[in-house]
């Protein structure tokens, strides 16, 4: 199932408003990917839901995948119908871009703050939705293979940690992927 299939039950103007909102999100977060989650058009960064956008009979909704976003931005959202997890917007107009940006950057901060997970998994994202760093924690310390990326998505550095200390081989790459430096710890 894709975005078009989910939205085809709604009038064309409403479909356009939702798709224009999705395109605005993709312009802000070019590394985001489209998916369907909770039976709604969804934009993800990595494995994390950035937001959902959906058409309903009398309104469209933006779901920032966290009720805390709407609480945090209550003053900015005072002109909207808001419930814990959704922000309603006009049937025939896309969500306003400046407010959309503010909401999604708040959501990104929440996603970044949710790491490391209980499993030790760690990911940090840039403001474009691309991965900045990824690795694992063990007993609260960096452990195992870590990768660090440039904002364009190219790998900048890889290496290992053992109990929070750099160990083994660390490699630094140019933006074209050429090995620039190898360091042994």
C-alpha positions as CSV (number, residue, x, y, z in Angstrom):
1,X,0.0,0.0,0.0
2,X,1.3,3.5,-0.9
3,X,0.3,7.1,-0.1
4,X,-1.9,7.3,-3.2
5,X,-3.8,4.2,-2.3
6,X,-4.5,5.4,1.2
7,X,-5.7,8.8,0.0
8,X,-7.7,7.9,-3.1
9,X,-10.9,7.7,-1.1
10,X,-10.8,11.4,-0.5
11,X,-11.6,14.4,-2.8
12,X,-8.8,15.5,-5.1
13,X,-8.3,18.9,-3.3
14,X,-7.9,17.0,0.0
15,X,-5.5,14.5,-1.5
16,X,-3.5,17.5,-2.9
17,X,-3.3,19.2,0.5
18,X,-2.0,16.1,2.2
19,X,0.5,15.4,-0.6
20,X,1.7,19.0,-0.6
21,X,2.2,18.7,3.2
22,X,4.2,15.5,2.6
23,X,6.3,17.2,0.0
24,X,7.0,20.1,2.3
25,X,8.2,17.7,5.0
26,X,10.4,16.0,2.4
27,X,11.9,19.3,1.5
28,X,12.8,20.0,5.2
29,X,14.0,16.4,5.7
30,X,15.3,15.1,2.4
31,X,16.7,12.0,4.1
32,X,13.2,11.0,5.3
33,X,11.6,8.0,3.6
34,X,7.9,7.4,2.9
35,X,6.1,4.5,4.5
36,X,2.7,3.5,5.7
37,X,2.3,3.1,9.5
38,X,-0.8,2.9,11.5
39,X,-2.6,2.8,8.1
40,X,-1.4,6.4,7.4
41,X,1.1,8.0,5.1
42,X,4.2,8.3,7.3
43,X,7.6,9.9,7.0
44,X,10.5,8.1,8.8
45,X,14.0,8.9,9.6
46,X,15.9,5.7,10.0
47,X,13.6,3.4,12.0
48,X,11.8,6.3,13.7
49,X,8.5,7.8,12.7
50,X,9.0,11.5,12.2
51,X,5.2,12.1,11.5
52,X,2.1,10.8,9.9
53,X,-0.3,12.9,7.7
54,X,-3.9,11.7,7.0
55,X,-7.1,12.9,5.4
56,X,-10.4,12.6,7.3
57,X,-14.0,13.5,6.3
58,X,-13.9,17.1,7.6
59,X,-10.2,17.8,8.1
60,X,-6.7,16.7,7.6
61,X,-4.4,15.8,10.4
62,X,-0.7,16.0,11.2
63,X,0.4,13.4,13.7
64,X,3.9,14.3,15.1
65,X,4.2,10.8,16.4
66,X,4.4,12.1,20.0
67,X,1.7,13.9,22.1
68,X,4.5,15.8,23.8
69,X,5.2,17.9,20.7
70,X,1.7,19.5,20.8
71,X,2.1,20.1,24.5
72,X,5.5,21.7,24.0
73,X,4.2,24.0,21.2
74,X,0.7,24.7,22.7
75,X,1.1,28.5,22.2
76,X,2.0,28.1,18.5
77,X,-0.9,25.7,18.0
78,X,-3.6,27.8,19.7
79,X,-5.4,28.4,16.4
80,X,-5.7,24.7,15.7
81,X,-7.8,21.8,16.9
82,X,-5.3,19.8,18.8
83,X,-5.6,16.6,20.8
84,X,-2.8,14.6,22.4
85,X,-1.4,13.2,19.2
86,X,-2.9,15.1,16.3
87,X,-3.1,18.6,14.9
88,X,-6.0,19.2,12.5
89,X,-5.6,21.4,9.5
90,X,-7.8,22.6,6.6
91,X,-9.2,20.0,4.2
92,X,-8.1,22.0,1.1
93,X,-4.8,23.6,2.2
94,X,-1.4,22.1,3.1
95,X,-0.1,22.6,6.6
96,X,1.7,26.0,6.9
97,X,5.4,25.5,6.3
98,X,6.9,27.6,9.1
99,X,4.9,25.9,11.8
100,X,5.5,22.5,10.2
101,X,9.2,23.1,10.4
102,X,9.0,24.1,14.1
103,X,6.9,21.0,14.9
104,X,9.2,18.6,13.1
105,X,12.4,20.0,14.5
106,X,10.8,19.6,18.0
107,X,10.0,16.0,17.0
108,X,13.6,15.5,15.8
109,X,14.9,16.7,19.2
110,X,12.7,14.1,20.9
111,X,13.9,11.3,18.6
112,X,17.5,12.2,19.3
113,X,16.8,12.4,23.0
114,X,15.2,8.9,23.0
115,X,18.6,7.3,22.4
116,X,20.4,5.2,23.5
117,X,17.6,2.6,23.7
118,X,17.4,-0.1,26.4
119,X,19.1,-2.5,23.9
120,X,22.1,-0.1,23.7
121,X,21.3,1.0,20.2
122,X,22.2,4.6,19.5
123,X,21.4,6.9,16.5
124,X,21.7,10.6,16.2
125,X,20.2,12.5,13.3
126,X,21.0,15.7,11.5
127,X,18.3,18.3,11.0
128,X,17.8,17.0,7.4
129,X,16.9,13.5,8.7
130,X,20.2,12.0,7.8
131,X,22.2,9.9,10.3
132,X,25.0,11.8,12.1
133,X,26.3,8.9,14.3
134,X,25.3,5.3,15.1
135,X,26.6,2.6,17.4
136,X,25.9,0.8,20.6
137,X,26.2,1.5,24.3
138,X,27.0,-1.2,26.9
139,X,26.7,-0.5,30.6
140,X,26.3,3.2,29.7
141,X,29.6,3.4,27.7
142,X,30.2,3.4,23.9
143,X,31.0,-0.1,22.8
144,X,31.5,-1.9,19.6
145,X,31.5,-0.5,16.0
146,X,30.6,3.2,15.6
147,X,30.0,5.1,12.4
148,X,30.0,8.9,12.0
149,X,28.6,10.6,8.9
150,X,28.7,14.0,7.2
151,X,25.5,15.9,6.7
152,X,25.5,14.8,3.0
153,X,25.3,11.1,4.2
154,X,28.9,10.2,3.4
155,X,30.8,8.2,6.0
156,X,33.3,10.4,7.8
157,X,34.8,8.0,10.4
158,X,34.4,4.4,11.6
159,X,36.0,2.7,14.6
160,X,35.5,0.6,17.7
161,X,35.0,1.5,21.3
162,X,35.6,-0.9,24.2
163,X,34.0,0.2,27.5
164,X,34.0,3.8,26.3
165,X,37.6,3.9,25.1
166,X,38.6,4.0,21.4
167,X,40.2,0.7,20.4
168,X,41.4,-1.2,17.3
169,X,41.4,0.5,13.9
170,X,39.8,3.8,13.3
171,X,39.5,5.0,9.7
172,X,38.7,8.5,8.5
173,X,37.3,9.0,5.0
174,X,37.0,11.8,2.5
175,X,33.6,12.8,1.3
176,X,34.2,10.7,-1.8
177,X,34.9,7.6,0.3
178,X,38.7,7.6,0.0
179,X,40.6,6.6,3.1
180,X,42.3,9.7,4.5
181,X,43.8,8.3,7.7
182,X,44.0,5.1,9.7
183,X,44.8,5.1,13.4
184,X,45.4,2.2,15.7
185,X,44.4,2.3,19.3
